[in-house]
Amino acid sequence: MKGATIMDNFPKYYTCLFNGVTDAIEALQKQKYAQAQMILIKVQQAAEEMYLADGDKEEEERAAAPKIIDLPC
């Protein structure tokens, strides 16, 4: 992929978590502990929803794919 960055290879939930942790660290450095906690909780919930949504998409793709006969060995 021409013009793609390294971050393009990571799932969206990873980028969400990374950015949220960065924001929480900045809040901690300013001694805004409640804000840091809220950031971490929200970003964890958002990333979990993204992860589950990605899993649903993969399941749909598997269901639409041609079936391969499972052999007993």
N, C-alpha and C positions, 0 to 999 in steps of 0.2 A: 504494500500500500504506500503509494507515494504521498508524502506530506503527513502521514500519520505519526502521532507521538507515542511514546511508551505508554502513557496513561490511557490511550485508546484501547489497549489490550486488556485492561483491568475491567472487571464488572462494575456497573454503576454503583452498586451498594458499597464496594470497596472505596471508591472515590468519595462517596457520601460520608462514610466512616472516617476516612483520612482527614477530610476537611473539617468535620465536626470535632475530632480530637484536637486538631490544630487550633480551632476556635476556643475549645475548652482550656487548652494550655494557656492561651493568651488571657483568658478570664482569670485563671489561677494566678498568673503572674501579677495581675492587678488586684489580687486578693478578693475577687468576686466569686466566692465559693458557691453560693446558691445558683448564680448564673452558670457557672461551669457544670454543676450537677444537672441543671435543666437542659443544657446543651447536650450533654452526654445521653441523657434519657431520651430526648427527642430524636437524636441522630441514631441511637440504637433501634428505636421503634421504626424509624423510616427505613433503615438499612434492612431490617428484618422483613418488612413488607416488600421491599424490592427483591430480596432473595427469594421469598416465597412466590412472588409473581414470576420471576425467572424460572423457577421450578415448574410452575404451571405451564409456561410456554414450552418448556422442554417436553413435558408430558404430552401436550397436544401434538407436538412435532413427532414424538414417538408413536402416538396413536395413528397419525396420518401416514406414517412410513409403511412401506410394504412389509408384510409379515414374513419372518424367516422361521422355518420349521425348527423347533427345538429338538435336538436329538438327545436320547437318554444318556449319552456318555460325555 
